[in-house]
Amino acid sequence: MKTIIEPFRIKSVEPIRMTSVEQRRQILRDTHYNLFAVRSQDVLIDLLTDSGTSAMSSEQWAAIMRGDESYAGSPSFERFEAAVRELMPFKHVIPTHQGRAAEAILFSIVGGAGKKIPSNTHFDTTRGNIEATGAQAVDLLIEEGKDPSNLHPFKGNLDLDKLEAFLAANAASVPCVMITVTNNAGGGQPVSLANIQAVSEIARRYGKPFFIDGCRFAENAWFIKVREPGQASRSIPDIVREMFAVADGMTMSAKKDAFANIGGWLAVNDDELARTAKNRLILTEGFTSYGGLAGRDLEAIAQGLKEVVDEDYLQYRVRANTYIGERLTAGGVPIVLPVGGHAVFIDAGALLAHIPALQYPGQALAVALYEAGGIRSCEIGSVMFGRQPDGSEKPAAMELVRLAIPRRVYTQSHADYLIEVILEVAGRKQSLDGMRIEWEPKSLRHFTARFTRT
Ligand SMILES: Cc1ncc(COP(=O)(O)O)c(C=O)c1O
C-alpha cells in the first residue's frame, strides 16, 4: 500500500466551530488584523505553533492518572528521569516548566558579559536568555541553510569552518558550543549525525562543553535515518542515543517532541554544573524532583518520549507536512524547500511580490488565509524582525508565513482544506493589499501590534 495513514484512531474529539467569511471579516476588524488577538474558538485550523499543542494519547492520559504529587521522592520523577535517560543518557536530568526555563538556568551559570556562544541558529528564547546575561549569541549556519530554494538535505548544519575560525579567534570568551535540532529558526531543517559529531569533536578540541537544544530530536533523527548515508537500517532510539552521546548536556522543551502540553528539562554530565543548576532550580522553579511541573506532567512526558520515537508516527508526521508542501509547489505557491520537520513556510515575499517588505506581505497573506478559510498562521518577516533597537525599521531577510503543524491533531482532510484555501488566495494574489501598523508596543511588536490595510 502506498498511502501513509494517520497511525492512530480518534477517541476523543474537540469540535471546530464553523464561521463564515463575513464573521471572520468582522473578527479581523475587531482584532485590528492581529491573529494573536483572535480567540481560538474563532479559528478553524490553528497553525500558529506546534508547541504545546499536541494531542496526547490514551496512554498519556492514563499515565496522568498515575501522577504522584508528592513534593519529594515521587515515582513520577523516577519514570520521567528513566524515560529521558533511555534516549539521552546524561548523568543529571533536571525538570523545568518549559524549555526557556532550562535555558535561563543554564545561561545564568555559563553566560555573562563578554561571553560568546556559537550555534547553528539560536532559537529566539535561547538568544534572549543568552543576551539577558550580557553574553552574545552567534549563529554559524551553513550558507545553504539561508537559501529558501536550496535542496541540501541537512540545511540545519553548523558551518564547521566558521566554527573552527570562531573558536580560534574567541576561545577565551566561549563557555560552550550549542546546536539546535531541528533548526526551528531556520525552517525546521535537520542537522546530520556527521555534523553533530564533527561539532562535538571541534568543541572538545578547544575544551568547550557541547550542548544540544533537543526540542525536535525525534524529527531530526527521522531525517538522519532517511537522508544520511548508512543510517537507513538503524532504529530511531539508536540514532537518538548516538546524537546525544557526543554532547555534554541538553536543553529541552517537552512541548514539542514529547507530545506534552507543558514541560522541559536541562540535562548535564558535569557534577558541579548540575549542583549549581539544581540550586537555581530550587530558587526559581521548584524542588529537583519536579521542577515547575506536577507529577502528572512528568508522567505525560515519560510516556510521550516512548511514543515519539515510533517509526510509523515519524513517517506519517514528516509525510503529512511534505504532502502539503508538494501540493503547494505544484500549485505554484513558493515555499521553503525541502519541507522541514514541523512546519511549512510560505515565501510570502515571492508570492506577493507587488507588496513592499515594509507593507508586510507576510501579514497580508496570514490575514487573507484567516479571512478566506479560518486558518491561523504566523508571519515571520518584517513585522517580527523589522523594528531595530535604534527605533528605525528595515526589511527582514525573508518574508515568510509559517504553518506550524500540531502533532497528531489534524487529519488528511484538514490538510486538503488548508491547501484549497491557500491555492484560492494565491489565485487572486494581485487583489491583496499590504498592511500598515497603526500602533505598536516598544518590543516584540508582532504579539500586540494593530494593523490596517493600506
Ligand atoms: C528550538 C527551540 N528551542 C527552545 C524553545 C523554547 O521552548 P519553550 O517554548 O518550551 O520555552 C523553542 C520553542 O518554540 C524552540 O523551538
The ligand as an SDF file (V2000), in Angstrom:
LIG
                    3D

 16 16  0  0  0  0  0  0  0  0999 V2000
   14.2880   25.2840   19.1380 C   0  0  0  0  0  0  0  0  0  0  0  0
   13.5830   25.7860   20.3470 C   0  0  0  0  0  0  0  0  0  0  0  0
   14.2640   25.9770   21.4850 N   0  0  0  0  0  0  0  0  0  0  0  0
   13.6610   26.4010   22.6150 C   0  0  0  0  0  0  0  0  0  0  0  0
   12.3060   26.6800   22.6360 C   0  0  0  0  0  0  0  0  0  0  0  0
   11.6760   27.1880   23.9130 C   0  0  0  0  0  0  0  0  0  0  0  0
   10.8190   26.2380   24.4710 O   0  0  0  0  0  0  0  0  0  0  0  0
    9.5540   26.6630   25.3770 P   0  0  0  0  0  0  0  0  0  0  0  0
    8.5620   27.3000   24.4680 O   0  0  0  0  0  0  0  0  0  0  0  0
    9.0720   25.3770   25.9550 O   0  0  0  0  0  0  0  0  0  0  0  0
   10.0510   27.6020   26.4220 O   0  0  0  0  0  0  0  0  0  0  0  0
   11.5480   26.5040   21.4720 C   0  0  0  0  0  0  0  0  0  0  0  0
   10.0910   26.8070   21.4750 C   0  0  0  0  0  0  0  0  0  0  0  0
    9.4670   27.0410   20.4560 O   0  0  0  0  0  0  0  0  0  0  0  0
   12.1980   26.0350   20.2960 C   0  0  0  0  0  0  0  0  0  0  0  0
   11.5260   25.8300   19.1520 O   0  0  0  0  0  0  0  0  0  0  0  0
  1  2  1  0
  2  3  1  0
  2 15  2  0
  3  4  2  0
  4  5  1  0
  5  6  1  0
  5 12  2  0
  6  7  1  0
  7  8  1  0
  8  9  2  0
  8 10  1  0
  8 11  1  0
 12 13  1  0
 12 15  1  0
 13 14  2  0
 15 16  1  0
M  END
$$$$
